[in-house]
Amino acid sequence: MGRQRWRLVSDVAQVVANYLRCHPRVEAVRYPGLKSDSLFAEASHTLVGGFGPVVLYRTMGEWHELVCEQVDAKELILSLEQRL
């Protein structure tokens, strides 16, 4: 994955992770770009150009993996809202 694409998908994932973190039906979110994530300190020193496209979140006791693409974050959040 090229640097520009990595940055774009990382930005989308960051927005989505912050949205999910505040969602009332989401029990937990794992994304190294969140300061509350246990990997934040290490990731902020090792990852260059963003924290990557993968966001993990838990609803009703089940973990889900979301791999963010180079799309509009608002569209992705609206799609997630329909599933949550």
N, C-alpha and C positions, 0 to 999 in steps of 0.2 A: 504494500500500500504506500503510495507516495505521500510526501510530507503534507502537501496541501489537502489531499483527501483525508489524511489522518486528522488534521486540524479541524476540518469541517465535520466529520463524524463525531469527533470528540466534543465539539461544541454542542451538537445536537444531543448527545448522550448526557452532557452536563445539565442542560435545560430539562431534559426528561427526568433525570435522577432527582433534581430539585423539586420538580412537580410531584413525583411519586412520593418523595419524603414527606410532603405535606398532605397527601391524600388520606382521607379518613378510613378508607377500606384497605390501605396498604399497611401491613404490620411492620415491615422492615425493608430497607433498601441497602444494597451493597454496590458501591461505585467508588473507586479510589479517588475521584475528584471531590468527593464530599468530605468536609473537614471532620465529620462525625465517623467516617469509615476508619477501621483499624489500620488500613494500609495507606492512609493519606500521607503520613510523614515520609514513609519510604518511597511512595510513588511520586511525590512532589520533588524528590531529589533524583530520581532515576529516569522517569519518563520525560521525554522531550516533545514539545509541541502538542500536548494534550494527554488526557488520561485514557483514551481509547473508546471504542464504540459499544462495549458490553456493559449492560446494567442488569443487575439481579434484583428482583423484588419478590416479596412474600405476601400472598393473600390467602386467607383461610387455611393457614398452616402449610401451604404449598409454595415452593420456590419456582419462579419463572425467570427465564433468560430472555432478554431483549437485546438484539444486536442492531444498533442504530445505523441507518443508512444515510446517505447524503440527500436528505429530504428536508422539507420545512418542519421545524420542531413543532410548530402549532398544529400541523396536520397529523403528526404522529401522536401528539397528546390527545387530540380529538378522537382518534382511532382507539387509543388506550382507554379513554373515558367510556366509550361504548362497551368495552370488554369488562371494565371494572364494575 
